Amino acid sequence: NTTEEGIYENSYWSTFQNTDPDSNVILTYNVEGTGDDESLILTNQNGDYSTYQRQVLSVAENNDQGQIIKLLQNPVKSTLILSNLETIGSTLRYEIYTIDGKLISQVSNLTNATIDVGLFNPGMYILLVSSKKGFKQRLKFIKE
C-alpha cells in the first residue's frame, strides 16, 4: 500500500480497528438482495458493521438533507464548485480519492469554493472535506 491508500483505508476501516494485538478480528458477512440492489454487510465480533452496495452513482446522492456542503454541478468537466462553505466557520481542507481509494489531490487550506479537476481522467471520485474542529463530509462526483 502507498501512503495515500493507507490513509484512505485507515479512515474507511476504522470501524474494524483492533486495539488488542493479542486478539484476532473475526468478520462475518452477509449478502442481501440480488442484481443491482445486492449488498455485502461485514460485521465484527462487537457488532460494528460496514455495508457495501452495488449501485450506480447518481447526482441525487449529493442532495441528502444532512449534507451541508453541496456540489453545484455533477457531473463536472473541469471545475468543482462548492456551496455553503461559509456555514462551517472553520479552516477547511480537502482530499480527492479515486473510486478505488487512491489519494490524487489534497489541499490543507481551502481558500475558495472552486477545485480544478480539469486534468483528472473521466470517472467517479470521492471528495472529502474536513476541518480541524471535526467537520467531515464526503461527496461523490463524476468527472466527464
C-alpha positions in Angstrom: 0.0 0.0 0.0 1.1 3.5 -0.7 0.8 6.2 1.9 -2.3 7.6 0.2 -4.0 4.2 0.1 -3.1 3.7 3.7 -4.7 7.0 4.8 -7.9 6.1 2.9 -8.0 2.5 4.3 -7.4 3.7 7.9 -10.2 6.2 7.7 -12.6 3.8 5.9 -11.8 0.7 8.0 -11.6 2.4 11.5 -14.9 0.6 12.4 -13.0 -2.7 12.4 -9.8 -1.4 14.1 -8.4 -3.9 16.6 -6.7 -2.3 19.6 -5.7 -5.6 21.2 -2.6 -7.0 19.4 -3.2 -10.5 21.0 -6.7 -11.0 19.6 -7.9 -11.7 16.1 -10.6 -9.7 14.4 -13.3 -12.1 13.2 -15.6 -10.8 10.5 -18.8 -12.4 9.4 -20.5 -11.5 6.2 -24.0 -11.5 4.7 -25.1 -10.9 1.1 -28.6 -9.4 0.7 -30.6 -8.6 -2.3 -30.0 -9.6 -5.9 -28.7 -8.0 -9.1 -28.2 -4.2 -8.9 -29.6 -3.9 -5.3 -27.2 -6.5 -3.9 -25.3 -5.5 -0.8 -22.5 -7.1 1.3 -22.5 -6.5 5.1 -19.3 -7.2 7.1 -19.7 -7.4 10.9 -17.0 -7.7 13.6 -17.4 -9.5 16.9 -18.5 -6.2 18.6 -21.4 -5.8 16.2 -19.8 -2.9 14.3 -20.6 -3.3 10.6 -19.9 -1.9 7.2 -22.2 -2.1 4.2 -21.1 -2.2 0.5 -23.7 -1.8 -2.1 -23.8 -2.3 -5.8 -25.4 0.8 -7.2 -24.7 3.5 -9.8 -23.6 6.9 -8.5 -26.2 9.5 -9.1 -26.4 13.2 -8.6 -29.3 12.8 -6.2 -26.9 11.2 -3.7 -25.4 14.6 -3.1 -28.7 16.2 -2.2 -29.3 14.5 1.1 -30.8 16.6 3.9 -27.9 16.0 6.3 -25.2 17.4 4.0 -24.0 21.0 4.5 -21.7 21.4 1.5 -23.3 21.0 -1.9 -21.8 20.5 -5.4 -23.4 23.0 -7.8 -22.7 20.7 -10.8 -22.4 17.0 -11.1 -21.1 15.6 -13.5 -18.4 18.2 -13.9 -16.0 18.9 -16.8 -13.2 21.0 -15.3 -14.1 22.8 -12.0 -15.9 21.6 -8.9 -18.0 24.4 -7.4 -18.9 24.0 -3.8 -21.6 25.9 -1.9 -22.2 26.6 1.8 -18.6 26.6 2.8 -19.1 29.7 4.9 -21.6 27.9 7.1 -18.9 25.7 8.6 -16.9 28.6 10.0 -13.5 26.9 10.2 -10.5 26.4 8.0 -11.2 23.5 5.6 -9.1 21.0 3.8 -10.0 18.6 1.1 -8.8 15.3 -0.3 -9.9 13.7 -3.6 -9.8 9.9 -3.9 -10.3 7.7 -6.9 -13.1 5.2 -6.5 -10.5 2.6 -5.6 -9.1 4.6 -2.8 -6.1 6.3 -4.2 -5.4 9.9 -3.0 -4.9 12.0 -6.1 -5.3 15.6 -4.8 -5.3 17.4 -1.5 -5.2 21.0 -0.1 -4.8 21.8 3.5 -6.3 25.3 3.3 -9.3 25.5 1.0 -9.5 29.3 0.3 -12.3 29.4 -2.3 -15.3 27.4 -3.4 -13.7 26.0 -6.6 -11.5 23.0 -7.2 -9.8 22.4 -10.5 -10.3 18.8 -11.7 -9.6 19.5 -15.4 -6.6 17.2 -15.6 -8.4 14.2 -13.9 -9.3 11.2 -16.0 -13.1 10.8 -16.6 -14.7 8.7 -13.9 -16.1 8.7 -10.4 -14.3 10.4 -7.5 -14.8 11.0 -3.8 -14.2 14.4 -2.3 -13.6 14.5 1.4 -13.9 18.0 3.0 -12.8 18.3 6.7 -11.8 20.7 9.3 -9.6 20.6 12.4 -12.8 21.1 14.5 -14.1 17.7 13.5 -16.3 18.5 10.5 -16.2 15.8 7.8 -18.3 15.4 4.7 -17.8 13.0 1.7 -19.3 13.9 -1.7 -19.2 11.7 -4.8 -18.8 13.3 -8.2 -18.4 12.3 -11.8 -15.7 13.8 -13.9 -16.7 13.9 -17.6 
